[in-house]
Amino acid sequence: MNKEQLFSLINDLKSVPSENEWIEFKHNFHSCEEIGEEISALSNAACIHKQSFGYLIFGIQDNTHDVVGTNLKAKSHKKGSEELENWLATRLNPRIDFSIHEIEYEENKHISMFIIPAAQNRPVTFLHQAYIRIGSYTRKLMDFEEKERKIWQNSTYCLENEIAMSNLSMSEIISLLSTETYFELMKIPYPSNQAGVIEKFLSEQLIIKEKSNYAITKLGALLFAKNLNDFDSVYRKAIRVIVYKGKGKVETEREQLFDKGYCVGFAGMMDWINGQLPASETIGRTFRVENRVYPEVSIRELVTNMIIHQDFEEKGFPMVEIYSDRVLLVR
């Protein structure tokens, strides 16, 4: 998320009439433990209220929403000798992919903002305890059985409902996604204007409308991103291909990371993978004929199944491992 997008998001959140269960403004930093509890509470509350994210923002007064600034630099702050971000991540369960952003909103008015994905499949705990927001207060979730029940009921992970990047204009959508690829694959003419492209992507749930702007869903990013590294929540789903020398992992010959969306980069990736596989040549009646040990169609189907059936909630790169005597797929 660039500086302009962060400013726009902060202004949108400031315009909310009052602090609610999935947005919390704070002036001062008290403790790292408090931040961990707030992350748990906001994530769980966002799930209940069907929001993609919760927000914890230091440097804004909670009652007036005035920007007053904070001394907290959360990105570089440490708990003991450990960076705060890592300290929090290792004490949250599951390890949700929250992000920290530092913004100089005005001169001498620094803001530290945590963007926290909504809980999925189960409540998020901090130090083995789940929390929830009740109005503007943070409480233990165990004391509110009905709210905990709602989290379990709402926990249906769906890529077309998950947000990869929000607060985008039409032109930003088209700069981030290879929209041409979609129309080429569907064999339909490319629209004559941006509005036509956006309308089609909305109908396919590759993007969604939010207020005056748009958001790219995780489905849209995974399939059509020009570069998955642009999206913090899905870049780890790029396909990693490793070619080993011999039958073991002692020595790596070469490695390639395919960081385009699956629809955008699939053909090029398959060409590269097949080019690494063993093959032999025979002399035909007129020309040399290359005979592959593994049929291309079989490799294509295996890789396709790996992509489709991977656990999208797990972090870690799907991998194709090529040895001298076998091919392994790790998802």
ChimeraX attribute file (.defattr): number of C-alpha atoms within 10 A of each C-alpha:
attribute: neighborCount
match mode: 1-to-1
recipient: residues
	/A:1	14
	/A:2	7
	/A:3	13
	/A:4	9
	/A:5	15
	/A:6	18
	/A:7	14
	/A:8	13
	/A:9	15
	/A:10	17
	/A:11	12
	/A:12	12
	/A:13	18
	/A:14	20
	/A:15	11
	/A:16	11
	/A:17	10
	/A:18	16
	/A:19	19
	/A:20	17
	/A:21	23
	/A:22	30
	/A:23	22
	/A:24	23
	/A:25	25
	/A:26	21
	/A:27	20
	/A:28	15
	/A:29	15
	/A:30	10
	/A:31	9
	/A:32	17
	/A:33	15
	/A:34	12
	/A:35	17
	/A:36	21
	/A:37	23
	/A:38	26
	/A:39	31
	/A:40	30
	/A:41	30
	/A:42	30
	/A:43	31
	/A:44	35
	/A:45	29
	/A:46	24
	/A:47	26
	/A:48	23
	/A:49	16
	/A:50	16
	/A:51	18
	/A:52	18
	/A:53	23
	/A:54	29
	/A:55	23
	/A:56	19
	/A:57	23
	/A:58	27
	/A:59	25
	/A:60	24
	/A:61	19
	/A:62	19
	/A:63	11
	/A:64	12
	/A:65	20
	/A:66	13
	/A:67	19
	/A:68	18
	/A:69	23
	/A:70	19
	/A:71	15
	/A:72	18
	/A:73	19
	/A:74	20
	/A:75	17
	/A:76	12
	/A:77	14
	/A:78	15
	/A:79	14
	/A:80	8
	/A:81	8
	/A:82	12
	/A:83	14
	/A:84	19
	/A:85	19
	/A:86	12
	/A:87	17
	/A:88	21
	/A:89	16
	/A:90	13
	/A:91	15
	/A:92	20
	/A:93	17
	/A:94	18
	/A:95	15
	/A:96	22
	/A:97	15
	/A:98	20
	/A:99	14
	/A:100	16
	/A:101	17
	/A:102	18
	/A:103	17
	/A:104	13
	/A:105	18
	/A:106	11
	/A:107	7
	/A:108	11
	/A:109	15
	/A:110	21
	/A:111	26
	/A:112	23
	/A:113	23
	/A:114	21
	/A:115	20
	/A:116	24
	/A:117	24
	/A:118	30
	/A:119	31
	/A:120	20
	/A:121	15
	/A:122	18
	/A:123	26
	/A:124	27
	/A:125	25
	/A:126	24
	/A:127	14
	/A:128	10
	/A:129	15
	/A:130	22
	/A:131	28
	/A:132	31
	/A:133	24
	/A:134	17
	/A:135	11
	/A:136	15
	/A:137	12
	/A:138	17
	/A:139	17
	/A:140	16
	/A:141	22
	/A:142	13
	/A:143	11
	/A:144	13
	/A:145	9
	/A:146	10
	/A:147	18
	/A:148	20
	/A:149	13
	/A:150	16
	/A:151	24
	/A:152	16
	/A:153	13
	/A:154	16
	/A:155	17
	/A:156	13
	/A:157	13
	/A:158	13
	/A:159	18
	/A:160	18
	/A:161	19
	/A:162	22
	/A:163	23
	/A:164	23
	/A:165	20
	/A:166	20
	/A:167	21
	/A:168	20
	/A:169	14
	/A:170	14
	/A:171	11
	/A:172	11
	/A:173	24
	/A:174	17
	/A:175	12
	/A:176	18
	/A:177	24
	/A:178	21
	/A:179	21
	/A:180	15
	/A:181	17
	/A:182	19
	/A:183	15
	/A:184	11
	/A:185	10
	/A:186	8
	/A:187	9
	/A:188	9
	/A:189	9
	/A:190	15
	/A:191	14
	/A:192	8
	/A:193	8
	/A:194	13
	/A:195	12
	/A:196	12
	/A:197	19
	/A:198	22
	/A:199	14
	/A:200	16
	/A:201	18
	/A:202	18
	/A:203	10
	/A:204	13
	/A:205	18
	/A:206	24
	/A:207	28
	/A:208	23
	/A:209	15
	/A:210	11
	/A:211	9
	/A:212	8
	/A:213	13
	/A:214	20
	/A:215	23
	/A:216	29
	/A:217	22
	/A:218	25
	/A:219	22
	/A:220	26
	/A:221	30
	/A:222	27
	/A:223	21
	/A:224	24
	/A:225	29
	/A:226	23
	/A:227	20
	/A:228	24
	/A:229	15
	/A:230	16
	/A:231	19
	/A:232	14
	/A:233	22
	/A:234	22
	/A:235	22
	/A:236	18
	/A:237	26
	/A:238	22
	/A:239	25
	/A:240	19
	/A:241	22
	/A:242	19
	/A:243	21
	/A:244	18
	/A:245	15
	/A:246	15
	/A:247	12
	/A:248	12
	/A:249	14
	/A:250	9
	/A:251	11
	/A:252	14
	/A:253	13
	/A:254	11
	/A:255	12
	/A:256	14
	/A:257	13
	/A:258	18
	/A:259	22
	/A:260	26
	/A:261	25
	/A:262	22
	/A:263	16
	/A:264	23
	/A:265	19
	/A:266	18
	/A:267	11
	/A:268	11
	/A:269	22
	/A:270	15
	/A:271	12
	/A:272	14
	/A:273	20
	/A:274	16
	/A:275	11
	/A:276	16
	/A:277	20
	/A:278	15
	/A:279	12
	/A:280	10
	/A:281	10
	/A:282	10
	/A:283	9
	/A:284	9
	/A:285	7
	/A:286	6
	/A:287	8
	/A:288	11
	/A:289	12
	/A:290	12
	/A:291	12
	/A:292	14
	/A:293	12
	/A:294	14
	/A:295	11
	/A:296	15
	/A:297	8
	/A:298	10
	/A:299	16
	/A:300	18
	/A:301	11
	/A:302	15
	/A:303	22
	/A:304	13
	/A:305	13
	/A:306	18
	/A:307	20
	/A:308	10
	/A:309	9
	/A:310	14
	/A:311	13
	/A:312	17
	/A:313	16
	/A:314	13
	/A:315	15
	/A:316	17
	/A:317	18
	/A:318	20
	/A:319	20
	/A:320	22
	/A:321	18
	/A:322	25
	/A:323	21
	/A:324	14
	/A:325	11
	/A:326	13
	/A:327	14
	/A:328	12
	/A:329	15
	/A:330	14
	/A:331	20
